[in-house]
Amino acid sequence: MRVPPQVATVLTVAAATLLVVRSAHGQVNAALHTAAKPQVVRPEDGERRILPDGRAIRLKVGPSTTGAGYLFLGAEELPPGTRVPRHRHELDEEVLIVQQGEVTFLLDDSVHVAPAGSVVYLPPRHWITVENRSRTPARIMFVFPRGAVERCFQFIGRSVSDSAAGRMPVQTPTGAAEERHSCQMTYGNP
């Protein structure tokens, strides 16, 4: 039996719609996963961003960097004496991996020293501060289960080329609203 092209198009759209509808009910969205390609992301790869306090991060895996649908992974070098300010994620879990050096984590009100190879799990709505109190550089990676978190770091950080030219990121009302939605973060007093 030959299917007319119009019917085939309708069936294709219906199948895609079914995937989207099913994904809204907790099923895996196969269409999202089939578009992404396997990649090796090397240490020097990724979008380098400069944060307002001068720290540099690399956006390594996410929707705009690799086409990832559900994950975001970033990396940060922590020279001696630097810190990630006290904050909490209202919506997302986070996993931090100490790749090099020794990092001090203030989790809510407790202090933990984590050597290379350590993994920190942070549930939503818990406070965290990350510090390099040692005399040697440290490196961490951070992972979020929501690819949209990548946009948060793109909004709050400047690209390396903008930083070199002294340009600040342009915030539009739409951009500010998108940043608040993608970040879902609260900063606290140190």
C-alpha positions as CSV (number, residue, x, y, z in Angstrom):
1,M,0.0,0.0,0.0
2,R,1.4,3.4,-1.0
3,V,0.9,6.2,1.6
4,P,0.2,9.7,0.0
5,P,2.9,12.3,0.9
6,Q,0.4,14.4,2.8
7,V,-0.6,11.5,5.0
8,A,3.0,10.6,5.6
9,T,3.7,14.2,6.8
10,V,0.7,14.2,9.1
11,L,1.9,10.8,10.6
12,T,5.4,12.2,11.1
13,V,4.1,15.3,12.8
14,A,1.7,13.2,14.9
15,A,4.6,10.9,16.0
16,A,6.8,13.9,16.9
17,T,3.9,15.4,18.9
18,L,3.4,12.1,20.7
19,L,7.1,12.2,21.7
20,V,6.7,15.7,23.1
21,V,3.5,14.8,24.9
22,R,5.0,11.7,26.4
23,S,8.1,13.6,27.6
24,A,5.8,16.0,29.5
25,H,4.7,12.9,31.5
26,G,8.2,11.8,32.5
27,Q,9.1,9.7,29.5
28,V,12.4,10.1,27.6
29,N,12.1,12.5,24.7
30,A,13.9,10.4,22.0
31,A,13.8,13.3,19.5
32,L,16.0,15.3,21.8
33,H,18.5,12.6,22.2
34,T,18.8,11.7,18.6
35,A,19.9,15.2,17.5
36,A,23.0,15.2,19.8
37,K,26.3,13.7,18.7
38,P,28.9,12.0,20.9
39,Q,31.9,14.3,21.5
40,V,35.2,14.5,23.4
41,V,35.5,17.8,25.2
42,R,39.2,18.5,25.9
43,P,40.5,20.6,28.8
44,E,41.0,23.7,26.6
45,D,37.5,23.3,24.9
46,G,34.4,25.1,25.9
47,E,33.1,28.6,26.1
48,R,35.3,30.7,28.4
49,R,33.4,33.2,30.5
50,I,34.6,35.8,33.0
51,L,32.3,36.2,36.0
52,P,31.6,39.6,37.7
53,D,34.1,38.9,40.5
54,G,36.9,38.1,37.9
55,R,36.8,34.3,38.1
56,A,37.0,32.5,34.8
57,I,34.9,29.4,34.0
58,R,34.5,27.2,31.0
59,L,31.1,26.0,29.8
60,K,31.9,22.5,28.6
61,V,28.7,20.5,28.0
62,G,25.3,22.1,27.5
63,P,22.7,23.1,24.9
64,S,24.8,25.7,23.1
65,T,28.3,24.2,23.6
66,T,27.6,20.5,22.7
67,G,23.9,20.3,21.9
68,A,23.2,18.4,25.2
69,G,19.5,18.4,26.1
70,Y,19.4,17.6,29.8
71,L,22.9,18.3,31.2
72,F,25.1,21.2,31.9
73,L,28.8,20.8,33.0
74,G,31.3,23.6,33.6
75,A,34.8,23.8,34.9
76,E,36.7,26.3,37.0
77,E,40.3,26.9,38.0
78,L,40.6,28.2,41.6
79,P,43.9,29.9,42.2
80,P,45.0,30.0,45.9
81,G,42.8,32.4,47.9
82,T,39.8,32.4,45.5
83,R,36.2,31.5,46.4
84,V,32.9,30.9,44.8
85,P,30.5,33.1,46.9
86,R,27.9,31.7,49.2
87,H,24.8,30.8,47.2
88,R,22.1,28.1,46.9
89,H,20.2,26.7,44.0
90,E,16.5,26.9,44.5
91,L,15.6,24.2,41.9
92,D,18.6,22.2,40.9
93,E,20.8,19.5,42.5
94,E,24.5,20.0,41.8
95,V,27.5,17.7,41.8
96,L,30.9,19.2,42.2
97,I,34.1,17.2,41.4
98,V,37.5,18.2,42.7
99,Q,39.9,17.4,39.8
100,Q,43.1,18.9,41.2
101,G,44.3,20.4,44.5
102,E,42.3,20.7,47.7
103,V,39.1,22.6,48.0
104,T,37.2,23.7,51.2
105,F,33.4,23.5,50.9
106,L,31.1,25.2,53.4
107,L,27.9,23.3,53.2
108,D,25.2,25.0,55.1
109,D,27.0,25.5,58.4
110,S,29.6,22.7,58.2
111,V,33.1,22.9,56.7
112,H,34.6,20.0,54.6
113,V,38.1,19.8,53.1
114,A,38.0,17.8,49.9
115,P,41.1,16.6,48.1
116,A,41.4,15.7,44.4
117,G,39.0,12.9,43.5
118,S,36.3,14.0,45.9
119,V,32.7,14.5,44.8
120,V,30.3,16.8,46.6
121,Y,26.5,16.3,46.2
122,L,24.4,19.4,46.9
123,P,20.6,19.1,47.0
124,P,18.5,22.1,46.2
125,R,18.0,24.9,48.8
126,H,21.2,24.2,50.7
127,W,23.9,26.9,51.0
128,I,27.4,26.3,49.6
129,T,30.6,28.3,49.5
130,V,33.7,26.9,47.6
131,E,37.2,28.1,48.6
132,N,40.7,27.3,47.8
133,R,42.5,27.9,51.1
134,S,45.6,26.1,50.0
135,R,48.8,27.4,48.5
136,T,48.4,25.5,45.2
137,P,45.8,25.9,42.4
138,A,42.7,23.8,42.4
139,R,40.3,22.8,39.6
140,I,36.7,21.8,40.0
141,M,33.9,20.6,37.6
142,F,30.2,21.3,38.3
143,V,27.3,19.4,36.9
144,F,23.6,20.3,36.8
145,P,20.7,18.0,35.6
146,R,19.1,20.9,33.6
147,G,20.8,22.2,30.4
148,A,19.1,25.6,30.8
149,V,21.5,26.4,33.7
150,E,24.1,27.0,30.9
151,R,22.2,30.2,30.0
152,C,22.6,31.4,33.6
153,F,26.4,31.4,33.3
154,Q,26.2,33.0,29.8
155,F,24.1,35.8,31.3
156,I,26.2,36.5,34.4
157,G,29.5,36.1,32.7
158,R,31.2,37.9,29.9
159,S,32.8,36.2,26.9
160,V,36.6,36.4,26.9
161,S,36.5,38.7,23.8
162,D,34.0,41.1,25.5
163,S,36.2,41.2,28.6
164,A,39.3,41.9,26.6
165,A,37.5,44.8,24.9
166,G,36.1,46.1,28.2
167,R,32.5,45.5,27.2
168,M,29.9,44.5,29.7
169,P,27.1,42.0,28.8
170,V,24.0,43.8,27.5
171,Q,20.9,43.0,29.6
172,T,17.5,43.5,28.1
173,P,14.3,43.1,30.1
174,T,13.7,39.8,28.3
175,G,17.3,38.7,29.0
176,A,17.0,39.6,32.7
177,A,13.8,37.6,33.0
178,E,15.4,34.6,31.2
179,E,18.5,34.9,33.5
180,R,16.3,34.7,36.6
181,H,14.4,31.7,35.2
182,S,17.5,29.8,34.2
183,C,19.6,30.6,37.3
184,Q,17.1,29.9,40.1
185,M,19.9,31.0,42.5
186,T,20.0,33.0,45.7
187,Y,23.2,34.6,47.0
188,G,23.8,35.0,50.7
189,N,26.1,36.9,53.0
190,P,29.6,35.4,53.3
